[in-house]
Amino acid sequence: MLKRNMWDHADYACPIIGTCLSTAELRKLAARVQLILPPNASEYELHGCFVTLAKRSDRPAKVVQKYLDRKFMRQMKRFAKAEGDDALWALWREMSDAGEIPGAFWSIMRHQGASELVLAKVYGEVHMLSHLVGASTRAELRRLAETQAKVERLEAALDERKNVLREAVAVWKRRTMELERELTAERARREKVERERLNLRQLVETQSLADLERDRNALSSQLDDLQDRLLLSQAEARRQALIIEGNYREEALLRGQLDERDREVEALELALLANQHVKTPCGGVCPSQQGCPCPRLRGKCVLYVGGRSGLKGQYRLLGERFGCEVLHHDGGVEQSPQHLQQLLTRADAVVCPVDCVSHDACAMVKRMCRGSMKPVLFARSSGLSSLASSLTALDKACQ
């Protein structure tokens, strides 16, 4: 069957170029067809040039068409076997649900048997999808920027603590060196005293007992004073060691908090990058759960107790990206404990943010989950990143 050419779809040239080719590919093709552009041409200007060229059956349009045929050869073979508008539309829905929109769009445009009605419906979906993806991407990028700013503030605090610790270590080292020098001097003085003691044995025969006793008492007093100073120096060294040990523990705690925040950011990024238009790629009827591309939480129900009521819509959306339903209870602020018990009977797992939930609600959740053998996770905070980390842990536990 003969195929339609790209220049036969002058009205669809813009979505074909914008959907099926990246900016890097357009620049590569521009060099191949020796397209002359201004030195500082923007991506929009590059896109506009190729849209204009695609409407004419000249060499640039033929080069682009040949490149797209090679790029989407596999998808075009599948569409070549479909006949009739119903078959083409069903294959389009299947491939678009699987995320293969560029290849499916190009194959539809090249198919000789596609009617104008099917082409218009496919173009309408691609057009609206570009609006939805753009709006959603801007919102997610804004939230990601806020999370990255928090991470930067934590890193700055950690660097400040490191500087304080380094200064403390430097002070401790200087003090230790001073104490070592004093100890060396004390040892030298004690050796000198010992030599004098030996010399006194030679003087015993020539000096009177009174003179010897007086000298002995003076030397004993001096030795006691030296020993007291040595004990004080050793106590000071132990105190400095305890201070350094405390600083090391505080640094380890900060590192743990930073690692936890990194894991939350990673979990939130994974949730944001997930397919935002198809909750269950397999449609919920995957015959093999181990080979299923859906999240392991698909079909599960997670109860979120506490948190901020203004974010409960975002809690539910985040749960949908993991394939599960997120129920919310405010922990007793406005909703009753009886309602919490009803929600607990429906839930497969429970998540509680420890910074925004009452003690009574926590105690009830622990008691009921222990009795019904349901998993319960206590999140570090009530933010979306913390919930994403908890859902990621539950998703891994289901594998």
Order of alpha helices (4+ residues) and beta strands (2+ residues): alpha-alpha-alpha-alpha-alpha-alpha-alpha-alpha-alpha-beta-alpha-beta-alpha-beta-alpha-beta-alpha
